[in-house]
Amino acid sequence: MLESLLRVRNFCLTGDSLRPSVDRPGSPALGALAELKGRFALAVSGPEGGVTLVRDRLGLNKLFFAVHESGRVLVANYLIDLVRRGVPFEAIYSVPAGHSLEMNLEARAVSLRRYAPGEPRPGTRDTELESVARDIREQLEISFSQLAERFGRRRLCVCLSGGIDSGVIAGFARKYFRDVTAYTYGFAEPRHPKSEDASYAERLADVLQIPFRFVPASSEDVLAAVEDAVCHGQDWRDFNVHCAIVNEILARAIRRDAERSGAESPSLVLTGDLANEFLADYTAVSYNGEEYYRLPRLSPGDLRGVLIRGLDAGDREVGIFNHHGLDVIQPYGLVVDPYLRLPGAFLGAARAKQTLAREIAGDLLPSFVLDRVKVRAQIGSATEPAGILPVLAAGGCDAGWLRKAFCRLFMVREEAFLGRFIRTGRYRFMSRFPDGGSRIDGYVAG
């Protein structure tokens, strides 16, 4: 028996016509699944008590499950929903990104099959930047055209950081939608001026002629968002938690504004997320003599593969916004393949992102955005760090504190289990039924 607690809306573009849908895309064959673009998590009952679980190729929608000894299978997008239903955390598994999992409970058999490539297909030295940029531009145009056709009457909110990735999305949004508002997080306390991020975002919104909504957050606001970020961001690792805090603060503001306006339909949120993974554009951050957000020492091409695989675990965008009743779309997730054609040599080149963005959307954005040096939202400024990272560091909410907070929220019995739950960037998954004697409170465990 299948008991579904799924509550995160699916969004995928299907087939050559790219018809967008926030509904279940059905239960297509594995070959058809590989053609879907976007994000989804499916749970389907089959004949003779079988259950099939399917998750999108990047793992943007989460899909957790637990098997009770009675044969009941519980599935959910949120870990907390299973825990609140009485499932021990140690009995929870995930479906890996880009996989279909079929369970025959009577036979105690599990079949885990990959339907989508798990690694980026490396480009070659002959890959032409102009060709890749042209394909990205074309697919973004098609995607935004279809989004506007389906959601053109809804209020569109763009999370605008003032950087290139969200700036490109804002440029396309301005082209295709009529009712667009830019939302920008910024740390705000009397002794701190408006951040560099916020200043760039406001300037860009003015150029694009879209309303600008600055969402200030004090130290108190940041600390008040931590536990929700851990819970619905479904992670304890500092980078993902810090990102989730930004989105938690933005989501609260977007939801409040929508409630005050009396809008009948939920706001549609667009973000610039995923471009950093596709371009391996992450670096560690130094603060107070310590290094945060460390990365493995790999070539840019190999690092891209690690970062994309790491999307399997952590829910800093979809989990946060959907919890607040907001539909969120990550447009870069609809144009994965051309990005993956970029060779590793290009990813490691100086100003690679600026060069590519100019080719993709140079006519949509002013040069001051395309030329900007990246600044992490968690610190807000390259010259005077302030905001989430400094506030949490000062408040003692370091990596150890976040682990303990996660264990408390999800009633994890032994903190050491966290090392088994997320390994090499993936939530733990089931490839075979655990041994018959392995049980926790009536649930199959291993």
C-alpha positions as CSV (number, residue, x, y, z in Angstrom):
1,M,0.0,0.0,0.0
2,L,1.3,3.4,-1.0
3,E,0.7,6.4,1.3
4,S,1.7,9.7,-0.3
5,L,2.6,12.8,1.6
6,L,3.9,14.5,-1.5
7,R,3.2,18.3,-1.4
8,V,5.8,19.9,-3.6
9,R,4.4,20.8,-7.0
10,N,6.1,19.3,-10.0
11,F,7.2,21.5,-12.8
12,C,8.5,20.0,-16.1
13,L,8.5,20.8,-19.8
14,T,7.5,17.8,-21.8
15,G,8.2,16.8,-25.4
16,D,9.3,19.0,-28.3
17,S,6.4,21.4,-27.8
18,L,7.7,22.2,-24.3
19,R,4.3,22.4,-22.7
20,P,4.8,23.5,-19.1
21,S,2.9,21.8,-16.3
22,V,2.9,22.0,-12.5
23,D,0.8,18.8,-12.4
24,R,2.0,15.2,-12.3
25,P,3.6,14.4,-15.6
26,G,2.2,10.9,-15.3
27,S,4.2,7.7,-15.3
28,P,6.0,7.7,-18.6
29,A,8.4,4.9,-19.7
30,L,12.1,5.3,-18.7
31,G,12.9,6.5,-22.2
32,A,10.3,9.2,-22.0
33,L,11.6,10.3,-18.6
34,A,14.9,11.2,-20.0
35,E,13.2,13.8,-22.3
36,L,11.6,15.6,-19.4
37,K,13.1,19.0,-18.4
38,G,12.6,20.5,-15.1
39,R,11.8,18.9,-11.7
40,F,9.4,16.3,-10.5
41,A,8.9,13.5,-8.0
42,L,6.5,10.7,-8.7
43,A,5.1,7.8,-6.6
44,V,2.8,5.3,-8.4
45,S,1.2,2.1,-7.2
46,G,1.6,-0.8,-9.5
47,P,0.1,-4.3,-9.9
48,E,0.4,-6.9,-7.1
49,G,1.4,-4.3,-4.5
50,G,4.3,-2.9,-6.4
51,V,5.5,0.7,-6.0
52,T,7.4,2.8,-8.5
53,L,9.2,6.0,-7.4
54,V,10.8,8.4,-9.9
55,R,12.9,11.6,-9.4
56,D,14.1,14.2,-11.9
57,R,17.5,14.0,-13.4
58,L,19.1,16.8,-11.2
59,G,17.3,15.8,-8.0
60,L,15.6,19.2,-7.6
61,N,12.4,17.7,-6.2
62,K,13.2,15.5,-3.2
63,L,11.7,12.1,-2.8
64,F,12.0,10.3,0.5
65,F,10.4,7.0,1.5
66,A,10.1,4.5,4.3
67,V,8.9,0.9,4.3
68,H,6.8,-0.4,7.2
69,E,7.0,-4.1,8.0
70,S,3.3,-4.3,7.2
71,G,4.1,-3.5,3.6
72,R,3.0,0.1,3.7
73,V,5.3,2.5,1.8
74,L,5.2,6.2,2.9
75,V,6.6,8.8,0.5
76,A,7.2,12.5,1.0
77,N,9.1,15.5,-0.4
78,Y,9.9,16.6,3.2
79,L,11.8,14.6,5.8
80,I,9.9,16.4,8.5
81,D,6.6,15.0,7.1
82,L,7.8,11.4,7.6
83,V,9.2,12.1,11.0
84,R,6.0,13.7,12.2
85,R,4.1,10.7,10.9
86,G,6.2,8.6,13.3
87,V,8.9,7.3,10.9
88,P,12.3,7.0,12.6
89,F,14.8,9.2,10.8
90,E,17.2,6.2,10.5
91,A,14.5,4.3,8.5
92,I,14.2,7.0,5.8
93,Y,15.7,6.6,2.3
94,S,15.8,8.7,-0.8
95,V,15.4,8.0,-4.5
96,P,18.6,9.1,-6.3
97,A,18.4,11.9,-8.9
98,G,17.7,10.6,-12.4
99,H,16.5,7.2,-11.2
100,S,13.4,5.0,-11.1
101,L,13.0,2.7,-8.1
102,E,10.6,-0.2,-8.3
103,M,9.7,-2.2,-5.2
104,N,8.0,-5.6,-5.0
105,L,7.2,-5.8,-1.3
106,E,6.0,-9.4,-1.4
107,A,9.2,-10.6,-3.0
108,R,11.3,-8.1,-1.0
109,A,12.9,-7.1,-4.3
110,V,14.2,-3.6,-5.3
111,S,15.1,-2.5,-8.8
112,L,17.0,0.8,-9.0
113,R,17.5,2.0,-12.6
114,R,19.1,5.1,-14.0
115,Y,17.1,6.8,-16.8
116,A,19.2,9.9,-17.2
117,P,23.0,10.5,-17.4
118,G,24.5,10.9,-14.0
119,E,27.6,12.7,-15.1
120,P,28.1,15.8,-17.3
121,R,29.0,14.9,-20.9
122,P,32.3,16.7,-21.3
123,G,32.7,19.1,-24.1
124,T,35.7,19.1,-26.4
125,R,38.3,21.7,-27.3
126,D,36.4,22.2,-30.5
127,T,33.2,23.3,-28.6
128,E,32.4,26.8,-29.9
129,L,31.3,29.3,-27.3
130,E,29.1,31.0,-29.8
131,S,27.3,27.7,-30.7
132,V,26.7,26.8,-27.0
133,A,25.5,30.4,-26.2
134,R,23.2,30.3,-29.2
135,D,21.6,27.1,-28.0
136,I,21.2,28.3,-24.4
137,R,19.6,31.5,-25.7
138,E,17.3,29.7,-28.0
139,Q,16.1,27.3,-25.3
140,L,15.7,30.1,-22.8
141,E,13.6,32.0,-25.3
142,I,11.4,29.0,-25.9
143,S,11.1,28.2,-22.2
144,F,10.1,31.8,-21.2
145,S,7.7,32.0,-24.1
146,Q,5.9,28.9,-22.8
147,L,6.1,30.1,-19.2
148,A,4.5,33.4,-20.3
149,E,1.7,31.6,-22.2
150,R,0.9,29.5,-19.2
151,F,1.5,31.9,-16.3
152,G,1.4,35.3,-17.9
153,R,-1.4,36.5,-15.7
154,R,0.3,35.6,-12.5
155,R,2.5,37.9,-10.4
156,L,6.1,37.1,-11.2
157,C,8.8,37.6,-8.5
158,V,12.5,37.4,-9.6
159,C,15.0,36.8,-6.8
160,L,17.6,39.4,-7.9
161,S,21.0,39.3,-6.2
162,G,22.6,41.9,-8.4
163,G,24.8,39.3,-10.0
164,I,25.0,37.9,-13.5
165,D,22.9,34.7,-13.1
166,S,19.8,36.3,-11.6
167,G,20.3,39.3,-13.8
168,V,20.0,37.2,-17.0
169,I,16.8,35.7,-15.6
170,A,15.4,39.2,-14.8
171,G,16.2,40.3,-18.3
172,F,14.2,37.4,-19.9
173,A,11.4,37.9,-17.3
174,R,11.1,41.6,-18.3
175,K,10.9,40.6,-21.9
176,Y,8.2,38.0,-21.6
177,F,6.1,39.0,-18.5
178,R,4.1,42.1,-17.7
179,D,3.8,42.0,-13.9
180,V,7.4,41.5,-12.7
181,T,8.8,42.5,-9.3
182,A,12.5,42.1,-8.2
183,Y,13.0,40.9,-4.7
184,T,16.5,41.4,-3.1
185,Y,17.7,40.3,0.2
186,G,20.0,42.6,2.1
187,F,21.5,42.6,5.6
188,A,20.3,45.8,7.3
189,E,21.5,47.2,10.6
190,P,22.3,50.8,11.5
191,R,26.1,50.4,11.4
192,H,26.0,48.6,8.1
193,P,25.3,50.4,4.8
194,K,23.3,48.8,2.0
195,S,25.2,45.9,0.6
196,E,27.0,45.9,-2.7
197,D,24.6,43.2,-3.9
198,A,21.5,45.2,-3.0
199,S,22.9,48.4,-4.7
200,Y,23.6,46.5,-8.0
201,A,20.2,44.8,-7.9
202,E,18.4,48.1,-7.4
203,R,20.3,49.7,-10.2
204,L,19.5,46.8,-12.6
205,A,15.8,46.9,-11.6
206,D,15.8,50.6,-12.5
207,V,17.4,49.9,-15.9
208,L,14.9,47.1,-16.6
209,Q,12.1,49.3,-15.4
210,I,10.7,46.7,-13.0
211,P,9.6,47.4,-9.4
212,F,12.2,46.8,-6.8
213,R,11.4,45.3,-3.4
214,F,14.3,45.4,-1.0
215,V,13.9,42.8,1.8
216,P,16.0,44.0,4.8
217,A,17.1,41.4,7.4
218,S,18.6,42.3,10.8
219,S,20.8,39.9,12.9
220,E,17.6,39.0,14.7
221,D,15.8,38.2,11.4
222,V,18.7,36.0,10.3
223,L,18.8,34.0,13.5
224,A,15.0,33.6,13.5
225,A,15.2,32.0,10.1
226,V,17.9,29.4,10.9
227,E,15.7,26.5,12.1
228,D,13.2,26.8,9.2
229,A,16.1,26.9,6.8
230,V,17.5,23.7,8.4
231,C,14.1,22.0,8.5
232,H,12.7,22.8,5.0
233,G,16.2,23.1,3.4
234,Q,16.7,19.5,4.6
235,D,20.4,19.9,5.3
236,W,22.8,20.8,8.1
237,R,25.9,21.8,6.0
238,D,26.7,25.4,6.4
239,F,26.7,26.5,2.8
240,N,23.3,25.1,2.0
241,V,21.8,26.3,5.3
242,H,23.2,29.9,4.7
243,C,21.7,29.9,1.2
244,A,18.4,28.6,2.5
245,I,18.3,31.4,5.1
246,V,18.4,34.0,2.2
247,N,15.5,32.2,0.5
248,E,13.6,31.8,3.7
249,I,13.7,35.6,4.3
250,L,12.7,36.3,0.7
251,A,9.9,33.7,0.7
252,R,8.4,35.2,3.8
253,A,8.3,38.6,2.2
254,I,6.9,37.4,-1.1
255,R,4.2,35.4,0.7
256,R,3.3,38.4,2.9
257,D,3.1,40.7,-0.1
258,A,0.8,38.3,-1.9
259,E,-1.5,37.9,1.1
260,R,-1.8,41.7,1.4
261,S,-2.6,42.1,-2.4
262,G,-5.4,39.5,-2.2
263,A,-4.0,37.6,-5.2
264,E,-6.1,34.5,-6.1
265,S,-3.1,32.6,-7.6
266,P,0.2,32.0,-5.8
267,S,3.1,34.1,-6.8
268,L,5.5,32.5,-9.3
269,V,9.1,32.8,-8.2
270,L,12.1,32.7,-10.6
271,T,15.7,32.3,-9.4
272,G,19.1,32.3,-11.0
273,D,20.0,29.1,-9.2
274,L,22.0,26.2,-10.9
275,A,24.2,28.3,-13.1
276,N,26.9,28.1,-10.5
277,E,26.9,24.3,-10.6
278,F,26.8,24.2,-14.4
279,L,29.8,26.5,-14.6
280,A,31.7,25.3,-11.5
281,D,31.6,28.8,-10.3
282,Y,32.0,28.3,-6.5
283,T,34.9,29.4,-4.3
284,A,35.7,29.1,-0.6
285,V,35.1,32.2,1.6
286,S,37.6,33.4,4.2
287,Y,36.2,35.1,7.3
288,N,37.9,35.9,10.6
289,G,40.8,33.7,9.7
290,E,38.7,30.7,8.8
291,E,37.8,29.2,5.5
292,Y,34.2,28.4,4.8
293,Y,32.4,26.5,2.0
294,R,35.5,24.5,1.1
295,L,35.6,22.6,-2.2
296,P,37.6,19.5,-3.3
297,R,40.8,20.3,-5.2
298,L,39.7,19.2,-8.7
299,S,39.9,20.5,-12.3
300,P,36.9,22.7,-13.2
301,G,35.4,20.0,-15.4
302,D,35.6,17.4,-12.6
303,L,34.3,20.0,-10.0
304,R,31.3,20.6,-12.2
305,G,30.4,17.0,-12.0
306,V,30.7,16.9,-8.2
307,L,28.6,20.1,-7.9
308,I,25.9,18.7,-10.1
309,R,25.8,15.4,-8.3
310,G,25.6,17.4,-5.1
311,L,22.2,18.8,-6.1
312,D,20.8,15.5,-5.0
313,A,21.1,16.5,-1.3
314,G,19.9,19.8,0.2
315,D,16.7,21.7,-0.7
316,R,17.7,25.4,-0.3
317,E,15.4,26.7,-3.1
318,V,12.5,24.4,-4.0
319,G,11.9,23.1,-0.4
320,I,11.9,26.6,1.0
321,F,9.7,28.4,-1.5
322,N,7.2,25.5,-1.8
323,H,6.8,25.3,1.9
324,H,5.5,28.9,1.8
325,G,3.0,28.0,-0.9
326,L,5.0,29.6,-3.7
327,D,5.6,28.1,-7.1
328,V,9.3,28.3,-7.9
329,I,11.0,27.7,-11.2
330,Q,14.8,27.6,-11.9
331,P,15.0,28.4,-15.6
332,Y,18.6,27.2,-15.9
333,G,17.4,23.8,-15.0
334,L,15.5,23.7,-18.3
335,V,18.6,24.2,-20.4
336,V,21.0,21.8,-18.8
337,D,22.5,20.1,-21.9
338,P,24.0,23.0,-23.7
339,Y,25.7,24.1,-20.5
340,L,27.2,20.7,-20.1
341,R,28.7,20.9,-23.6
342,L,31.1,23.6,-22.3
343,P,34.6,22.0,-21.9
344,G,36.4,22.1,-18.6
345,A,39.1,24.3,-20.2
346,F,36.5,27.1,-20.7
347,L,35.2,26.7,-17.1
348,G,38.6,27.4,-15.7
349,A,39.2,30.5,-17.9
350,A,39.3,34.0,-16.4
351,R,35.9,35.7,-16.6
352,A,34.3,32.7,-18.2
353,K,30.8,33.4,-16.8
354,Q,30.9,37.1,-17.9
355,T,32.0,36.0,-21.4
356,L,29.2,33.4,-21.7
357,A,26.6,35.7,-20.3
358,R,27.5,38.5,-22.7
359,E,27.0,36.0,-25.6
360,I,23.7,34.8,-24.2
361,A,22.0,38.0,-23.1
362,G,24.2,40.9,-23.9
363,D,21.2,42.7,-25.5
364,L,19.1,42.3,-22.4
365,L,21.4,43.6,-19.7
366,P,23.6,46.6,-19.1
367,S,27.4,46.2,-19.1
368,F,27.8,47.0,-15.4
369,V,26.1,43.7,-14.5
370,L,27.9,41.7,-17.1
371,D,31.3,43.0,-15.9
372,R,30.6,42.6,-12.2
373,V,32.9,40.5,-10.0
374,K,30.9,37.8,-8.0
375,V,30.1,38.4,-4.4
376,R,28.5,35.8,-2.1
377,A,25.0,36.7,-0.8
378,Q,26.0,35.3,2.5
379,I,28.5,38.1,3.1
380,G,27.0,40.8,0.7
381,S,30.2,42.8,0.0
382,A,33.8,42.1,-0.9
383,T,35.1,44.9,1.2
384,E,33.0,44.8,4.4
385,P,31.5,41.4,5.1
386,A,28.2,41.5,6.9
387,G,25.1,39.3,7.1
388,I,24.4,35.6,7.4
389,L,27.9,34.2,7.8
390,P,29.2,36.8,10.2
391,V,25.9,36.8,12.2
392,L,25.9,33.0,12.6
393,A,29.6,32.8,13.4
394,A,29.1,35.5,16.1
395,G,26.0,33.7,17.5
396,G,27.8,30.3,17.8
397,C,25.8,28.7,15.0
398,D,28.8,27.0,13.5
399,A,28.9,23.7,11.6
400,G,28.7,21.7,14.8
401,W,25.7,23.7,16.1
402,L,23.9,23.1,12.8
403,R,24.4,19.4,13.0
404,K,23.0,19.3,16.5
405,A,20.0,21.5,15.4
406,F,19.3,19.1,12.5
407,C,19.4,16.1,14.9
408,R,17.0,17.8,17.3
409,L,14.5,18.8,14.6
410,F,14.4,15.4,13.0
411,M,14.9,13.4,16.2
412,V,18.1,11.7,15.0
413,R,19.2,9.2,17.6
414,E,23.0,9.4,16.9
415,E,24.7,12.4,15.4
416,A,27.2,10.1,13.7
417,F,24.3,8.8,11.5
418,L,24.4,12.0,9.6
419,G,27.6,10.8,7.9
420,R,25.6,7.9,6.5
421,F,22.6,9.9,5.5
422,I,24.5,12.3,3.2
423,R,27.6,10.9,1.5
424,T,29.5,12.3,-1.4
425,G,26.7,14.8,-1.9
426,R,23.8,12.3,-2.1
427,Y,21.1,11.3,0.3
428,R,21.3,7.7,1.2
429,F,19.3,5.3,-1.0
430,M,18.2,1.7,-1.1
431,S,19.5,-0.5,-3.9
432,R,18.4,-3.7,-2.2
433,F,16.2,-4.7,0.8
434,P,18.0,-4.7,4.1
435,D,18.5,-8.0,5.9
436,G,15.2,-9.3,7.4
437,G,16.2,-8.7,11.0
438,S,16.9,-5.0,10.5
439,R,14.0,-3.0,11.9
440,I,13.5,0.3,13.7
441,D,10.1,0.8,15.4
442,G,8.5,-1.5,12.8
443,Y,10.1,0.1,9.8
444,V,12.6,-1.6,7.5
445,A,16.1,-0.1,8.1
446,G,19.7,-0.8,7.1
